[in-house]
Amino acid sequence: MIKVQKLLTVAVLVALFCTNIGAQSESGASTPTIRINTHLVLVDVVATDKHGKAITDLKASDFTLQEKGKSEKIAIFNPPGSQDKGAARGLGPGIYSNRPEYVTTEGPLAVLLLDTVNTSFRDSAYARRQMLQFVRNQYKPGQRMAIFTLSNGLAVLQDFTTDPQLLYNALVQYLPKEQEGKAAAAPAVANVANADSGRGNSNSMADSFNQRIQAFQNAQVAYQEDRRIEITLAAMRSLARILAGVPGRKSVLWVTAGFPFSLIPEDRTISDTELAESLPTISQLSLGTRDSGSVASITRQGHAGEIRLAAAQLASAQIAIYPVDARGLVSGMEETMLDPKSRNLDAMTQGAQARISNVTSTQETMREMARETGGKAYINQNEVQQGVALALADYPASYTLGYYPDDKKWEGKYRSIKVKTQRDGVELRYRRGYFAIDPSQLKDQKPEQAIAEALSDQAANTLVTFLAQVKPGDKGKLGVDILVDSNSVTAEDVAGGNKKLNLVFYAAIFSADGKMLGNQSMKIDQTFDANTFQQVQQHGILTHMDIDPKPGKNDLRIAVRDNHSASVGTLIVPLQ
């Protein structure tokens, strides 16, 4: 436990010492910050005419907003460009921060995500070539873009930059690889309706053996599908943690061949085997069909809670996903036409139909992902690079509307949103709803697991913001001073008009290959009277930690968790 008097005295000194680097944000108007305890809902709206041209002169009075069919009062209105902060501010030597103002500049903020988990090697290589053409020929100066990759986890290929050469160099050096344990195509549904009822016992035994082999293969496919879901969900959570603290709408240009789920698990796209499993039929379903359908359905529903939470986190972070089909123009018949052995009648009635159905299913899931986040899907087009350009073109047409829902019960259910405008000829695009989830009220929370996941991110998490100074300490240790922005954490009201903060601080040394070599942690669980808390709000919350350095080229990763809101901020400091 840290004594309040000591905490405040040091905080004031550090705040004064750091005035030259802007230790605390300037007073005045600020963009809205999502606070879970206030239940502010932000909705980004893209307004265009019927030709796709941006409409930039709408006012708050031009919009009406409804939640679950009931009108809501618009409390916050930001027109296009109003949240630009200008050039990124500088930091003094040895000072680091995850505050957005130290890394952002004017213009749209976008992440180009190259997904190899849900994409074949051939399609990933094609998408990479298309992205190289986009950066070389269509990337406009001033656009802030980062390049992430998704394989066994989310990785940063190039952090946010406005320099097209840095983006191009990163793509040149990136060589997609065939994924280990890549999910195989779903086995074809057995055509039992056309089975010959007069077959002998030997054929029946052979069929039974083949069905059991297929059931085993289905179990393998289900495991691989489950891994795809887990990796994709983890990537969405990482994106939300990284981008949530940056004001305004963020675009994620997700280059992929499909998603293993939609963001509303109750209204998901299902595979042929799931459909065959659920529909009544006169013929007895094959063992392979029943196993595959049951496992696929159970796998997806087994992640329903995680899917809802990921959807809520993306919505709170104001992230719009733009799925870009890495396959380009595709019908599902390509493999059949390339493989002469697959051109027989049985293959055309089973294998080809399954592939066509799979293409249709994955494309619809992409559309659904875009609709639920306010983005737009770019599918069945050979020029994949055009999809990225179109997504970035939405920035000048983006408005932010904010409201406090009349329904104060944050019970985790899905709430639909509808936005209209009184002006004729205006087309609006926005996310269709959100899950009313309060992360601080979730049962079975695992704070240590959440911190471990946040520390593994290769970019700073921005929900809790802070400054950090790293310098040699006593007895050969590494000294770390952490000054947390009080406006980025949540205080609990307690008896007597007092306020309570509950924060946990972590400092960990990571090797170049991502292995944790050592760590320290400490907790502030403190109640403040009104006068003292006012000083905390003014000067911030400071603590000091010492950690043993490790030999080698390592990183120091710092994390701060607000236990009241379950929000986390992290920072990565390279150690020389």
C-alpha positions in Angstrom: 0.0 0.0 0.0 1.3 3.5 -0.9 0.7 6.3 1.6 -1.3 9.1 0.2 1.0 11.9 1.5 4.0 10.5 -0.2 2.2 9.8 -3.4 0.9 13.3 -3.7 4.2 15.0 -2.8 6.1 13.1 -5.4 3.3 13.5 -8.0 3.5 17.3 -7.7 7.3 17.3 -8.0 7.2 15.1 -11.1 4.4 17.1 -12.7 6.5 20.3 -12.2 9.6 18.6 -13.5 7.8 17.4 -16.6 6.0 20.6 -17.6 8.3 20.9 -20.6 7.0 17.7 -22.0 3.4 18.3 -21.3 2.9 16.0 -18.3 -0.7 16.8 -18.1 -3.2 17.6 -20.9 -4.0 21.3 -21.5 -7.4 22.5 -20.2 -10.1 23.4 -22.6 -12.4 21.5 -25.0 -11.6 17.9 -25.5 -12.9 15.0 -27.5 -15.2 12.6 -25.6 -13.5 9.8 -23.8 -15.5 6.6 -23.3 -16.1 5.9 -19.7 -17.7 2.6 -18.9 -19.3 3.8 -15.7 -21.1 6.7 -17.6 -22.3 4.4 -20.4 -21.7 6.9 -23.1 -22.4 5.3 -26.5 -20.5 6.7 -29.5 -21.8 6.1 -33.0 -19.7 6.9 -36.1 -21.8 7.8 -39.1 -20.5 8.0 -42.7 -22.7 10.4 -44.8 -22.4 10.3 -48.6 -24.6 11.1 -51.6 -25.9 8.4 -53.9 -22.6 8.6 -55.9 -20.5 8.0 -52.8 -19.3 11.6 -52.5 -18.8 12.9 -48.9 -21.4 15.1 -47.3 -19.5 17.3 -44.9 -22.0 20.1 -43.8 -24.5 18.2 -41.7 -25.4 19.6 -38.3 -26.5 17.8 -35.1 -30.1 18.9 -35.8 -30.0 17.1 -39.1 -29.8 13.7 -37.3 -32.2 11.6 -35.4 -31.0 8.6 -33.4 -32.9 5.6 -32.0 -32.0 2.7 -29.7 -34.3 -0.2 -29.8 -36.9 1.9 -31.7 -36.9 4.7 -29.1 -35.5 8.2 -29.7 -32.3 9.2 -27.9 -31.0 12.7 -27.2 -27.7 13.4 -29.1 -25.4 14.7 -26.4 -22.1 14.8 -28.4 -21.7 15.8 -32.0 -18.3 15.8 -33.9 -18.4 16.7 -37.6 -15.7 15.4 -40.0 -12.2 16.5 -39.2 -13.1 18.0 -35.8 -11.0 15.4 -33.8 -7.7 16.0 -35.7 -5.0 17.0 -33.2 -2.3 18.3 -35.5 1.3 17.3 -35.4 2.5 14.8 -32.9 4.1 16.3 -29.8 7.6 15.5 -28.7 8.9 13.9 -25.5 12.0 14.6 -23.6 14.9 12.2 -23.5 14.2 9.1 -21.4 10.5 9.9 -21.3 7.9 7.6 -22.9 4.1 7.7 -23.2 1.1 5.9 -24.7 -0.9 9.0 -25.0 -2.4 9.5 -28.5 -1.2 13.1 -28.8 2.4 11.9 -28.9 1.9 9.6 -31.8 -1.0 11.0 -33.9 -1.1 13.6 -36.7 -3.9 14.9 -38.8 -5.8 12.6 -41.2 -7.5 9.3 -41.2 -6.2 6.5 -38.9 -6.2 3.1 -40.5 -4.7 -0.4 -39.8 -3.9 -2.6 -42.8 -4.2 -6.2 -41.4 -2.9 -9.1 -43.5 -4.7 -12.2 -42.2 -2.9 -15.5 -42.9 -4.9 -17.5 -40.3 -8.1 -17.4 -42.4 -6.4 -17.1 -45.8 -4.5 -19.6 -47.9 -0.8 -19.0 -48.8 -1.6 -18.5 -52.4 -4.2 -15.8 -51.6 -2.0 -14.2 -49.0 0.8 -13.8 -51.6 -1.6 -12.3 -54.0 -2.9 -9.8 -51.4 0.6 -8.8 -50.5 1.3 -7.9 -54.2 -1.9 -5.9 -54.3 -1.0 -4.0 -51.1 2.5 -3.1 -52.6 0.7 -1.7 -55.6 -1.6 0.4 -53.4 1.2 1.9 -51.3 3.3 2.6 -54.4 0.5 4.1 -56.6 -2.5 5.2 -54.4 -1.3 6.0 -50.9 -1.8 9.7 -50.2 0.5 11.7 -47.9 -1.0 12.5 -44.5 -2.8 9.2 -44.1 -1.8 7.5 -40.9 -1.5 3.8 -41.4 0.0 0.8 -39.6 0.5 -2.6 -41.0 -0.4 -5.6 -38.8 -0.2 -9.3 -39.6 -2.2 -12.2 -38.1 -0.7 -15.6 -38.0 -0.4 -17.3 -34.5 -1.1 -13.9 -33.1 -1.4 -10.2 -33.9 2.0 -8.7 -34.9 3.1 -5.2 -35.9 4.9 -5.1 -39.2 5.0 -1.3 -39.3 3.7 1.1 -36.6 1.6 4.1 -37.5 3.3 6.4 -40.0 2.5 8.8 -42.8 5.7 7.8 -44.8 4.7 5.6 -47.7 8.3 4.4 -48.1 8.3 2.9 -44.6 5.0 1.1 -45.4 6.4 -0.1 -48.8 9.6 -1.4 -47.2 7.7 -3.3 -44.5 5.6 -5.0 -47.2 8.6 -5.9 -49.3 10.3 -7.6 -46.3 7.1 -9.4 -45.3 6.9 -12.9 -46.8 3.7 -14.8 -46.0 4.2 -18.4 -45.0 1.9 -21.4 -45.1 0.3 -21.7 -41.7 1.1 -24.7 -39.5 -2.1 -26.6 -38.8 -4.0 -24.7 -41.4 -7.7 -25.5 -41.2 -8.7 -27.8 -43.9 -11.9 -27.4 -46.0 -15.0 -28.8 -44.4 -15.6 -32.4 -45.5 -18.3 -32.8 -48.1 -21.7 -33.9 -46.9 -22.3 -37.6 -47.6 -25.0 -38.1 -50.3 -26.9 -40.8 -48.3 -30.1 -40.1 -50.2 -28.7 -41.7 -53.3 -27.3 -44.7 -51.4 -27.9 -48.1 -52.9 -30.0 -50.1 -50.4 -29.0 -53.4 -52.0 -25.3 -53.3 -51.2 -23.8 -56.3 -49.5 -22.4 -56.6 -46.0 -18.8 -56.0 -47.1 -19.8 -52.7 -48.7 -21.7 -51.8 -45.5 -18.6 -52.5 -43.4 -16.4 -50.4 -45.8 -18.9 -47.6 -45.6 -19.0 -47.7 -41.8 -15.2 -47.7 -41.7 -15.0 -44.7 -44.1 -17.6 -42.8 -42.1 -15.6 -43.3 -38.9 -12.5 -42.1 -40.7 -14.5 -39.0 -41.9 -15.7 -38.5 -38.3 -12.0 -38.5 -37.1 -11.2 -36.0 -39.8 -14.1 -33.9 -38.8 -12.8 -33.7 -35.2 -9.5 -32.5 -36.6 -11.3 -29.8 -38.7 -13.3 -28.8 -35.6 -10.1 -28.3 -33.6 -8.5 -26.2 -36.3 -11.7 -24.2 -36.6 -11.6 -23.6 -32.9 -8.1 -22.3 -33.1 -9.0 -20.0 -35.9 -11.8 -18.6 -33.8 -9.6 -18.1 -30.7 -6.8 -16.4 -32.7 -9.2 -14.1 -34.5 -11.0 -13.1 -31.3 -7.7 -12.4 -29.6 -6.7 -10.2 -32.5 -10.0 -8.2 -32.2 -9.4 -7.8 -28.5 -5.8 -6.6 -29.1 -7.0 -4.1 -31.8 -9.6 -2.7 -29.3 -7.0 -2.3 -26.6 -4.5 -0.6 -28.9 -6.9 1.8 -30.6 -9.5 2.6 -27.9 -7.7 5.6 -26.5 -7.3 7.3 -29.8 -10.2 9.7 -30.4 -12.5 9.3 -33.4 -13.3 6.6 -35.9 -10.6 4.0 -36.8 -10.6 1.8 -39.9 -9.3 -1.7 -39.9 -8.7 -2.9 -43.5 -8.9 -6.7 -42.8 -7.4 -8.5 -45.8 -8.7 -12.1 -45.5 -10.5 -15.0 -47.2 -13.1 -15.0 -44.4 -14.0 -14.9 -40.8 -14.8 -18.0 -38.7 -17.7 -16.3 -37.0 -20.0 -13.2 -37.2 -20.3 -10.7 -34.5 -23.8 -11.8 -33.5 -23.4 -15.5 -32.7 -27.2 -15.9 -32.5 -27.5 -14.8 -36.1 -24.4 -16.5 -37.5 -23.7 -17.9 -40.9 -23.7 -21.7 -40.7 -22.0 -24.3 -42.8 -23.7 -26.9 -44.9 -23.1 -29.6 -42.3 -24.6 -27.4 -39.6 -27.6 -26.9 -41.8 -27.9 -30.6 -42.6 -27.6 -31.4 -38.9 -30.4 -29.0 -37.9 -33.0 -29.8 -40.7 -35.3 -32.8 -40.6 -34.7 -35.4 -43.3 -36.3 -38.6 -44.4 -32.9 -40.2 -45.0 -30.7 -41.1 -42.0 -27.9 -38.6 -41.7 -24.4 -40.0 -42.2 -22.1 -40.2 -39.2 -19.7 -37.7 -40.8 -22.5 -35.2 -41.4 -23.8 -35.4 -37.9 -20.4 -35.2 -36.3 -19.2 -32.3 -38.4 -22.4 -30.3 -38.0 -22.7 -30.9 -34.2 -19.0 -30.0 -33.5 -19.1 -26.9 -35.8 -22.2 -25.6 -34.0 -20.9 -26.4 -30.5 -17.6 -24.8 -31.4 -19.1 -21.5 -32.4 -21.7 -21.4 -29.6 -18.9 -22.3 -27.2 -17.3 -18.9 -28.0 -20.6 -16.9 -28.0 -19.7 -15.0 -24.8 -16.3 -14.1 -26.1 -17.8 -13.0 -29.5 -20.2 -10.7 -27.7 -17.4 -9.2 -25.6 -15.2 -8.7 -28.6 -18.1 -7.0 -30.5 -18.6 -4.7 -27.5 -14.9 -3.8 -27.3 -14.7 -3.0 -31.0 -17.8 -0.7 -30.7 -16.4 1.1 -27.6 -13.1 1.6 -29.5 -14.9 3.1 -32.5 -13.4 0.5 -34.8 -15.0 0.0 -38.2 -13.9 -3.2 -40.0 -13.5 -3.2 -43.8 -13.2 -6.8 -44.9 -11.2 -7.1 -48.2 -11.5 -10.5 -49.8 -7.9 -11.6 -50.4 -9.1 -14.1 -53.1 -10.2 -11.3 -55.5 -12.8 -12.4 -58.0 -13.8 -15.9 -56.8 -16.7 -18.3 -57.5 -15.6 -21.5 -55.7 -15.1 -23.5 -58.9 -11.4 -22.6 -59.2 -10.0 -25.8 -57.5 -12.4 -28.0 -59.5 -11.2 -26.5 -62.8 -7.6 -26.8 -61.8 -7.9 -30.5 -60.8 -8.9 -32.8 -63.7 -9.7 -35.6 -61.3 -12.4 -33.4 -59.7 -14.3 -32.9 -62.9 -16.4 -36.0 -62.6 -20.1 -35.9 -61.9 -19.8 -36.8 -58.2 -17.3 -34.1 -57.6 -19.5 -31.5 -59.3 -22.5 -32.5 -57.3 -20.7 -32.6 -53.9 -17.2 -31.1 -53.8 -17.9 -28.2 -56.2 -21.2 -27.4 -54.5 -19.6 -27.4 -51.1 -16.9 -25.0 -52.3 -19.4 -22.7 -53.9 -21.4 -22.7 -50.7 -18.3 -22.0 -48.7 -17.5 -18.9 -50.9 -21.0 -17.6 -50.5 -20.9 -18.2 -46.8 -17.6 -16.5 -46.2 -18.5 -13.5 -48.3 -21.8 -13.0 -46.4 -19.9 -13.2 -43.1 -17.6 -10.5 -44.4 -20.7 -8.3 -45.2 -22.1 -9.0 -41.8 -18.8 -8.0 -40.1 -18.8 -4.8 -42.0 -22.5 -4.0 -41.2 -22.0 -4.6 -37.5 -19.0 -2.3 -37.2 -20.0 0.4 -39.7 -17.4 -0.6 -42.4 -17.9 -1.9 -45.9 -17.0 -5.2 -47.5 -15.0 -5.3 -50.7 -15.5 -8.7 -52.3 -15.5 -10.3 -55.8 -13.1 -7.8 -57.2 -9.6 -8.6 -58.6 -8.1 -5.3 -57.7 -7.9 -5.8 -54.0 -6.0 -2.6 -53.6 -9.1 -0.6 -54.6 -10.9 -1.9 -51.5 -8.2 -0.2 -49.3 -8.5 3.0 -51.2 -12.3 3.1 -50.8 -12.1 2.5 -47.1 -9.7 5.4 -46.6 -12.1 7.6 -48.6 -14.7 7.3 -45.9 -12.8 9.6 -43.5 -13.9 13.0 -44.8 -17.5 11.8 -44.5 -17.4 10.6 -40.9 -19.4 12.1 -38.1 -19.5 11.0 -34.4 -22.7 11.1 -32.5 -22.8 10.4 -28.8 -25.7 9.7 -26.4 -26.5 8.3 -22.9 -29.1 5.6 -23.3 -32.4 5.9 -21.5 -32.1 2.2 -20.7 -29.6 2.2 -17.7 -29.7 -1.6 -17.3 -26.4 -2.8 -18.7 -27.5 -6.4 -18.9 -25.3 -7.6 -21.8 -28.1 -7.9 -24.4 -27.9 -6.6 -28.0 -29.3 -3.2 -28.6 -30.2 -2.0 -32.2 -29.3 1.5 -33.3 -30.9 3.5 -36.1 -29.7 6.8 -37.4 -31.7 9.0 -39.9 -31.2 12.4 -41.5 -33.8 14.9 -42.5 -31.8 15.9 -45.6 -32.9 14.2 -48.9 -30.4 12.3 -51.0 -28.0 11.4 -48.1 -27.0 7.8 -47.5 -25.8 6.9 -44.0 -23.7 4.0 -42.9 -23.0 3.1 -39.3 -22.9 0.1 -37.0 -26.3 -1.5 -36.5 -26.1 -1.9 -32.7 -24.0 -3.0 -29.8 -23.9 -5.4 -26.8 -24.6 -3.5 -23.6 -21.8 -5.1 -21.7 -20.1 -3.5 -18.7 -16.6 -5.2 -18.4 -16.3 -4.2 -14.8 -19.4 -6.2 -14.0 -18.4 -9.4 -15.8 -18.4 -12.6 -13.7 -15.3 -14.8 -13.5 -12.9 -12.0 -14.3 -9.2 -13.0 -14.6 -7.2 -9.8 -14.1 -3.8 -11.6 -14.3 -4.8 -13.3 -17.5 -6.0 -9.9 -18.9 -2.7 -8.3 -18.0 -0.6 -11.1 -19.6 -2.6 -10.7 -22.8 -2.1 -7.0 -22.8 1.6 -7.2 -22.2 1.9 -9.6 -25.1 0.6 -6.9 -27.5 3.3 -5.6 -29.8 1.8 -2.0 -29.7 0.8 0.2 -26.8 -2.6 -0.2 -25.2 -4.3 3.2 -24.8 -7.3 2.9 -22.5 -5.3 3.9 -19.4 -2.7 6.6 -20.4 0.5 7.5 -18.6 4.0 8.9 -18.9 7.0 6.8 -17.9 10.6 7.7 -17.2 13.2 4.9 -17.2 16.7 5.4 -15.8 19.4 3.5 -13.8 18.4 3.0 -10.2 20.1 2.0 -7.0 22.1 -1.2 -6.6 22.2 -1.9 -10.3 18.4 -1.9 -10.7 16.3 -0.2 -13.4 14.2 2.6 -12.0 10.7 3.2 -13.5 8.6 6.3 -12.6 5.0 6.0 -13.9 2.6 9.0 -13.9 -0.9 8.0 -14.7 -3.4 10.5 -16.2 -6.2 10.7 -13.7 -8.8 11.4 -16.4 -8.1 7.9 -17.9 -9.1 5.9 -14.8 -12.3 5.5 -12.9 -12.9 6.5 -9.3 -15.5 4.7 -7.1 -17.8 6.8 -4.9 -17.5 5.8 -1.2 -19.0 7.0 2.1 -18.6 10.6 3.1 -18.1 12.0 -0.4 -14.7 10.3 -0.7 -13.3 8.7 -3.8 -11.5 5.3 -4.2 -8.9 4.3 -6.8 -7.9 0.8 -7.4 -4.9 0.4 -9.7 -2.3 -2.3 -10.4 1.1 -1.5 -11.9 3.3 -4.0 -13.7 6.8 -3.7 -15.1 8.2 -6.7 -17.0 11.4 -7.4 -19.0 10.8 -9.2 -22.4 13.4 -10.8 -24.6 13.5 -10.1 -28.4 11.6 -13.4 -29.0 8.7 -12.4 -26.6 9.7 -14.4 -23.5 9.2 -12.7 -20.1 12.5 -12.7 -18.2 11.4 -10.9 -15.0 8.6 -8.7 -13.6 7.4 -6.6 -10.7 4.0 -5.4 -9.7 2.4 -3.2 -7.1 -1.1 -2.0 -6.2 -2.7 1.2 -5.2 -6.0 0.6 -3.4 -6.6 3.9 -1.7 -9.5 6.1 -0.6 -9.1 9.9 -0.9 -11.1 12.7 0.7 -12.5 15.4 -1.6 -9.6 17.9 -1.3 -6.9 15.3 -1.8 -8.7 13.7 -4.7 -8.8 17.1 -6.4 -5.0 17.3 -6.2 -4.8 13.8 -7.6 -7.0 14.8 -10.5 -4.8 17.9 -11.1 -1.4 16.3 -10.9 -1.9 12.7 -11.8 -1.0 9.4 -10.0 2.6 8.6 -9.6 4.5 5.5 -8.4 8.0 4.2 -8.6 9.1 0.7 -9.3 12.5 -1.0 -9.4 13.2 -4.0 -11.6 16.3 -6.1 -12.1 17.7 -5.6 -15.7 18.5 -8.7 -17.8 21.4 -9.1 -20.3 20.6 -8.9 -24.0 18.6 -6.7 -26.3 15.3 -6.6 -24.3 12.2 -4.5 -23.9 10.6 -3.1 -20.8 6.9 -3.4 -20.9 4.8 -1.4 -18.5 1.1 -2.0 -17.8 -1.4 -0.2 -15.6 -4.8 -1.8 -14.9 -7.8 0.1 -13.5 -9.6 -2.6 -11.5 -12.8 -0.6 -11.4 -13.3 -0.4 -15.1 -11.1 -3.4 -16.2 -9.3 -1.0 -18.6 -5.6 -1.5 -19.3 -2.8 0.7 -20.6 0.6 -0.5 -21.7 3.8 0.9 -23.0 6.9 -0.8 -24.7 10.3 0.8 -23.9 13.3 -0.5 -25.8 16.3 -1.1 -23.5 19.8 -0.6 -24.9 
